[in-house]
Amino acid sequence: MAKLLVVEDSATDRDHLRNMLVKAGHVVITAASGREGMEIAREQRPDLIFMDIVMDDIDGYHATRSLREDPELGGVPVVIVSSKNQKADKVWAQLQGAKGYVVKPCSAEDVLRHVERLLGGQAAP
């Protein structure tokens, strides 16, 4: 069982992602903004972070880059979850430190594949 953080400003998308991860047996923490996500990541030390891109205060690219540069959180993988589906968005996310990219609307299969790939043995059965 992994501790996962979902950073998403849309309550509907946040709940959808949280529900599919909880159903798969994971502990899920949520944040409604990039700033809140970075604060919760520092407090809770998740195993993996799912990050939206377009948010009001700090966008997901900035938050991902900040987390990657943090000495204590730099090893926590971030997977971008966004409706942006252009190659440039995916490349930019990777350059900011993202370890994966899922396009909304996302399926449980898409999301859980990243959990398994990035966490392996920590992933729930």
C-alpha positions in Angstrom: 0.0 0.0 0.0 1.5 3.3 -1.1 0.8 6.9 0.3 -0.2 9.0 -2.7 -0.8 12.7 -3.0 -3.3 14.1 -5.6 -2.9 17.8 -6.4 -5.9 18.9 -8.4 -7.9 22.1 -8.3 -11.1 20.6 -9.8 -13.0 18.9 -7.0 -14.6 16.5 -9.5 -11.3 15.4 -11.0 -9.7 15.2 -7.6 -12.4 13.0 -6.2 -12.4 10.8 -9.3 -8.6 10.2 -9.1 -8.7 9.7 -5.3 -11.6 7.2 -5.5 -9.8 5.1 -8.1 -6.6 5.0 -6.1 -8.4 4.2 -2.8 -10.3 1.4 -4.5 -6.9 0.0 -5.6 -5.9 -0.1 -1.9 -3.8 3.0 -1.5 -3.8 5.8 1.1 -4.6 9.0 -0.7 -4.1 12.6 0.5 -5.4 15.5 -1.6 -4.6 19.1 -2.2 -6.6 21.7 -4.1 -3.7 23.9 -5.3 -0.1 23.7 -6.2 1.0 25.7 -3.1 -1.1 23.4 -0.9 0.3 20.4 -2.7 3.9 21.4 -2.0 3.1 22.1 1.7 1.3 18.7 2.1 4.2 16.9 0.3 6.7 18.4 2.9 4.4 17.4 5.8 3.2 14.0 4.7 6.1 12.6 2.6 4.0 10.8 0.0 5.5 7.9 -2.1 4.2 9.4 -5.3 2.4 12.6 -6.4 -0.2 13.0 -9.1 -0.1 16.7 -10.2 -2.5 18.8 -12.4 -0.9 21.4 -14.6 -3.4 24.3 -14.8 -4.1 25.7 -11.3 -4.7 29.2 -10.0 -1.8 29.8 -7.6 1.2 27.7 -8.7 0.9 25.6 -11.8 1.9 22.0 -11.9 5.1 22.6 -13.8 6.4 25.0 -11.2 5.3 22.8 -8.3 7.0 19.7 -9.9 10.2 21.7 -10.5 10.2 23.0 -6.9 9.6 19.5 -5.5 12.4 18.0 -7.7 14.8 20.7 -6.4 13.9 20.1 -2.8 16.7 18.0 -1.1 14.1 16.0 0.9 11.5 15.5 -1.8 13.5 15.3 -4.9 13.2 11.5 -5.0 9.4 11.5 -4.9 8.1 10.7 -8.4 5.6 13.1 -9.9 3.1 12.1 -12.5 1.3 14.9 -14.4 -2.4 14.4 -14.9 -3.7 17.0 -17.4 -6.2 17.6 -20.2 -3.2 19.1 -22.1 -2.3 16.5 -24.7 0.3 18.1 -26.9 3.8 16.6 -27.2 5.3 19.9 -26.1 3.3 19.7 -22.8 4.6 16.2 -22.1 8.2 17.1 -23.0 8.1 20.2 -20.8 6.6 18.2 -17.9 9.5 15.7 -18.3 12.0 18.6 -18.3 10.5 19.8 -15.0 11.1 16.4 -13.4 7.9 14.6 -14.0 8.3 10.8 -14.3 5.0 10.2 -16.1 2.1 11.8 -17.8 -1.6 10.8 -17.9 -4.2 12.6 -20.1 -7.6 13.4 -18.7 -10.1 11.9 -18.7 -8.0 9.1 -17.3 -8.8 5.5 -16.6 -7.9 3.6 -13.5 -5.7 1.4 -15.7 -3.7 4.4 -17.0 -3.2 5.8 -13.5 -2.4 2.5 -11.7 0.1 1.5 -14.5 2.2 4.5 -13.3 1.9 3.6 -9.7 3.1 0.1 -10.4 5.9 1.3 -12.7 7.2 3.9 -10.3 6.7 2.2 -7.0 6.7 -1.5 -7.9 6.8 -3.4 -4.6 5.0 -0.6 -2.7 2.0 -0.7 -4.9 -1.1 -2.4 -3.5 -2.1 -5.8 -4.8 
